[in-house]
Amino acid sequence: MPKFKPHSGMKKRVKITGRGKILAEPAGKRHLLEVKPSKRTRRLSGTVELAKTETQRVKKMLGL
């Protein structure tokens, strides 16, 4: 069986905390920002903890 290779794209998109939580930037702040309210773009800045279902998928991709 071949050696498992972690998903290199996912490594660049998420950060794993010391307790194993996965943080990522929320979607929706890359383009078409002129039409979105400033309140919304401010809310989308920073990082958030991923949902439980997404966490399971990401951990599988990273081999955790």
C-alpha positions in Angstrom: 0.0 0.0 0.0 1.3 3.5 -0.8 2.3 5.9 1.9 -0.5 8.3 2.9 0.1 11.9 1.7 -1.7 14.7 3.6 -3.6 17.1 1.5 -1.2 20.0 0.9 -3.9 22.4 0.0 -5.7 21.8 3.2 -2.5 22.4 5.3 -2.4 25.9 3.9 -6.0 26.7 4.6 -6.5 25.6 8.3 -4.7 26.0 11.6 -4.8 23.4 14.3 -4.9 24.7 17.9 -3.1 23.0 20.8 -6.3 21.3 21.8 -7.0 19.9 18.4 -9.7 22.4 17.2 -9.5 23.5 13.6 -9.6 27.2 12.7 -10.2 28.6 9.2 -11.3 31.8 7.6 -15.0 32.0 6.8 -16.1 31.8 3.2 -17.4 34.9 1.3 -14.7 37.5 1.7 -12.7 37.1 -1.5 -14.6 38.9 -4.2 -17.7 41.0 -4.9 -17.0 43.0 -1.8 -18.4 46.2 -3.2 -21.9 44.9 -3.0 -21.6 43.4 0.5 -22.3 45.6 3.5 -19.3 46.7 5.6 -20.9 45.1 8.6 -20.9 41.7 6.8 -17.2 42.0 5.6 -16.1 42.9 9.2 -18.0 39.9 10.5 -16.3 37.7 8.0 -12.7 38.8 9.0 -10.6 36.7 11.3 -10.9 32.9 11.9 -13.6 30.7 13.1 -13.8 27.1 14.5 -15.1 24.7 11.9 -18.3 22.7 12.3 -18.1 19.2 13.6 -18.8 17.6 10.3 -16.2 19.7 8.5 -13.7 19.0 11.3 -14.0 15.2 10.7 -13.5 15.7 6.9 -10.5 18.0 7.4 -8.8 15.8 9.9 -9.1 12.8 7.5 -7.5 14.9 4.8 -4.6 15.9 7.0 -4.2 12.3 8.4 -5.0 13.3 12.0 
